[in-house]
Amino acid sequence: MEGFRCARCGNPLSVPVRLVALPAGPHWSLLDCHHVNPPLLDPGTYAIDEAAYGRDQVVGTFVLSPGDVRGTRFVHDLVRTGCWSLVGWNPCVACAGCGALVASRTDDCRAAQETRFYPAMVVRESCDDEPERATDPFALIADWDSPAPDTRQHGWVPRPIRPRPELVATRWRGRGVKEHLFRDDPPA
């Protein structure tokens, strides 16, 4: 397992990852123009791309899944967008510690998600063989309490809210729905 740090300030920039071969990319049928596309690499892995990349034609970029990157921020003035999201031709991701441009991010239509660290801006170092594990086995799924948002174009359903649980009525609020009180306690 290896990790990446900023070459200027030493700030950690990734979780522990292991080296894999650079895949060819997802099948074209999995890439879409209107939804979030899958990442190029599996979580916890990285690859080295020996081909020239970007407008600067940088060779030897480190390709990671965006979910494995830590300690960075976008420089909004440098972000270039394509059809609907980030194109990744220019470095636009900076170290949160010192502000040095360390990576580019791709997440555009018909392109897999990826973050590319530039080799001159990061240091690759060995980590423990095992990634840090959370002591609580449910820590990784703790944010699953809320259901995923409904992204369908049709079939929107208002979500009931109950600002004070001691009330016996549920209010339904939402676009195009009149506010009514519906009793949901058992009849007496």
C-alpha positions in Angstrom: 0.0 0.0 0.0 1.1 3.5 -0.8 -0.1 7.0 -0.2 0.5 10.4 -1.7 1.6 13.6 0.1 2.1 17.2 -1.1 5.7 17.7 -2.2 5.7 21.3 -0.8 4.2 20.9 2.6 3.8 17.2 3.3 0.0 17.3 3.6 -1.5 13.8 3.1 -3.5 13.8 -0.2 -4.9 10.2 -0.4 -5.9 7.2 1.6 -3.6 4.2 1.3 -3.9 2.8 -2.2 -2.3 -0.1 -4.1 -0.9 0.0 -7.7 -2.9 -1.6 -10.5 -2.6 -1.6 -14.2 -4.4 1.3 -15.9 -7.7 -0.1 -17.3 -9.0 0.8 -20.7 -12.1 2.5 -19.2 -15.7 1.6 -18.7 -17.7 0.4 -21.7 -19.3 3.2 -23.7 -22.8 2.1 -22.7 -22.0 2.8 -19.0 -21.1 6.4 -19.8 -23.8 9.0 -19.9 -24.3 12.7 -20.7 -26.9 13.4 -18.1 -25.9 11.4 -15.0 -22.8 10.9 -12.8 -20.4 8.4 -14.6 -18.5 5.7 -12.7 -14.9 6.2 -11.7 -12.2 4.8 -13.9 -10.5 2.8 -11.0 -11.9 0.9 -8.1 -11.7 2.5 -4.6 -8.3 1.9 -2.9 -6.4 1.6 -6.2 -4.2 3.8 -8.3 -2.5 3.5 -11.7 0.4 5.3 -13.5 -0.4 6.7 -16.9 2.8 6.8 -19.0 1.1 8.6 -21.9 1.2 12.4 -22.1 -1.8 13.9 -20.5 -3.4 17.4 -20.4 -2.5 20.6 -22.1 1.0 20.5 -20.5 1.5 16.9 -21.8 2.6 15.6 -18.4 3.9 12.1 -18.5 3.6 9.6 -15.6 0.5 11.0 -13.9 -0.9 9.1 -10.9 -4.6 8.2 -11.6 -6.9 7.7 -8.6 -10.5 7.3 -7.9 -11.9 10.7 -6.7 -13.1 9.1 -3.5 -9.6 8.2 -2.5 -8.3 11.8 -2.5 -8.1 13.8 0.7 -6.7 17.1 1.8 -7.4 19.0 -1.4 -9.7 21.8 -2.6 -10.8 23.1 -6.0 -9.4 26.4 -7.4 -12.5 27.6 -9.0 -10.8 30.1 -11.2 -8.8 27.3 -12.9 -11.7 24.8 -13.3 -12.6 24.2 -16.9 -16.0 22.7 -17.7 -17.1 20.7 -20.7 -20.7 19.7 -21.4 -21.7 19.8 -17.8 -18.8 19.1 -15.5 -15.0 19.1 -15.1 -12.9 18.3 -18.1 -9.5 17.7 -16.4 -7.2 19.2 -19.0 -5.6 21.7 -16.6 -4.6 21.3 -13.0 -7.4 22.7 -10.8 -7.1 20.8 -7.5 -4.8 22.3 -4.9 -3.4 21.1 -1.7 -5.5 22.3 1.2 -2.4 22.9 3.3 -0.3 25.1 1.1 -2.3 25.8 -2.0 0.0 24.2 -4.5 -1.7 22.8 -7.6 -1.3 19.1 -7.3 -3.9 17.4 -9.6 -6.6 17.7 -12.2 -10.1 16.2 -11.9 -12.2 14.7 -14.7 -16.0 14.2 -14.4 -17.6 15.2 -17.7 -20.0 13.5 -20.1 -18.9 10.4 -21.7 -15.8 10.3 -19.5 -15.1 8.2 -16.4 -14.4 10.0 -13.1 -10.7 10.3 -12.2 -8.2 12.5 -10.3 -4.7 12.8 -11.7 -1.8 13.8 -9.4 1.1 15.4 -11.2 4.3 13.6 -10.4 6.4 16.8 -9.8 3.8 18.0 -7.2 3.3 14.9 -5.0 5.5 12.4 -3.2 4.5 8.7 -3.3 5.5 6.8 -0.1 4.9 3.4 1.3 2.2 3.0 4.0 1.2 0.1 6.3 0.1 -3.0 4.5 -3.4 -2.6 5.9 -5.4 0.6 5.5 -6.7 2.1 8.7 -9.9 0.4 9.7 -12.6 2.0 11.7 -13.2 0.5 15.1 -17.0 0.7 14.6 -18.0 -1.9 11.9 -21.0 0.3 11.0 -19.0 3.6 10.7 -18.8 3.3 6.9 -22.6 3.0 6.5 -23.6 5.5 9.2 -24.7 8.0 6.6 -27.2 5.6 5.1 -30.0 6.7 7.5 -31.5 8.9 4.9 -32.7 7.4 1.6 -31.1 8.4 -1.6 -32.8 11.3 -3.4 -35.3 10.5 -6.1 -33.6 11.4 -9.3 -36.4 10.2 -11.6 -37.8 12.9 -13.9 -41.4 11.9 -13.1 -42.8 10.3 -10.0 -41.9 13.0 -7.5 -43.4 12.2 -4.1 -43.4 14.7 -1.2 -41.5 13.6 1.9 -43.3 13.8 5.2 -41.7 16.0 7.8 -42.5 16.0 11.4 -40.8 19.0 13.1 -42.1 18.1 16.5 -42.5 14.3 17.1 -45.0 14.8 19.9 -47.6 16.0 17.4 -49.9 13.4 16.1 -50.2 15.0 12.6 -47.9 14.8 9.7 -47.5 17.9 7.4 -46.8 17.3 3.7 -44.8 20.1 2.1 -43.5 20.3 -1.4 -43.7 21.9 -4.8 -47.3 21.8 -6.1 -48.8 20.2 -2.9 -51.2 22.2 -0.8 -50.4 22.2 2.9 -52.9 20.0 4.7 -52.9 18.3 8.1 -53.5 14.5 7.9 -54.1 12.7 11.1 -52.1 9.6 11.5 -53.0 8.5 15.0 -55.4 5.6 15.5 -59.1 6.4 15.8 -60.3 6.6 19.4 
